[in-house]
Amino acid sequence: MILSGAGISAESGIPTFRDSDGLWNNHRIEDVATIEAYYRNPEMVHDFYNELKPDLLKAEPNPAHLAITRLQNEYKNGTVSVVTQNVDLLHEKAGNRNVYHIHGRIDEAVCMNCGQVMTAKGEVTTETVCPQCGVPAMMKPNIVFFGENLLRMNEVDALLDKCRLFIAVGTSGAVYPANTFARTAKYHGADTIEFNLHTTVNNRDFDRHVIGKAGETLPIYVDELLKES
C-alpha cells in the first residue's frame, strides 16, 4: 500500500495544501476548505475551486508517479494499491491503478441533496443542477472539507489490515487519520518506509526513512524492490 500526500504533487508544480503562513493560494483555510464555509458562502468556495481546477487538471505526473506505475506493472508478489490524500489526477495520468482518493477529486461534484457524484471538469456554481434529482444550487465540489468524513475508509481499513509493505510518499504525517495509517499497518505486520524531504513527526512508525525528492528516490527504490522480488 502506498500513501501519497501533497509532497508528491508538489514536484509536478502543484502547491502544497497549507503554506507556512497558514494560507492556501492566498486564502484562509477556514474560508474555502471547511463545510461551514461552504454553507456560509458557497459562491466563494465554488469560485476558489473553479480557479484552482485548471492548474490541477493540466499538471503532469513526475518520475515518482511513473515509478508507482512500473511497480504495479512488474511486481509479482502481490497487489500494489495507492491511497492518496491529493485531489489531483496525477496518479491516474501516470497510469496508476487501484487508486483510492480519500479526500475526493477536483474533477467531481457531489449533490448535497441526493448524494449523486458527477464528473465536473468545467466550472460548478450555485446554479448547477444535479443531473440525478434535478435540484439546483446543491452541488458541492467533491472534496472532503474539514468537518466531513473521509471517503472510502472501509476499503482503506481492509488494505491496512492485509498489507505487508506500507510506503508513505510526500505526506507530512500531521493530519488525522492518515497519520495513523503507518502505525496500523505496522501493527498488522507490515514493513513501513517513508519518502519525504525530511523525517516526519511520526518517525517511530517507520522502519526506514528515505530523505530527498520522491521523483529521485522512489524510482531507485522501485528498482531495488523489483530486483529483490
Secondary structure, 3 states (H helix, E strand, C coil): CEEECHHHHHCCCCCCCCCCCCEECCEEHHHHCEHHHHHHCHHHHHHHHHHHHHHHHHCCCCHHHHHHHHHHHHCCCCCCCEEECCCCCHHHHCCCCCEEECCEEEEEEEECCCCCEEECCCCCCCCCECCCCCCECCEEEEECCECCCCCCHHHHHHHHHHCCEEEEECCCCCCCCHHHHHHHHHHCCCEEEEEECCCCCCHHHCCEEEECCHHHHHHHHHHHHHHHC
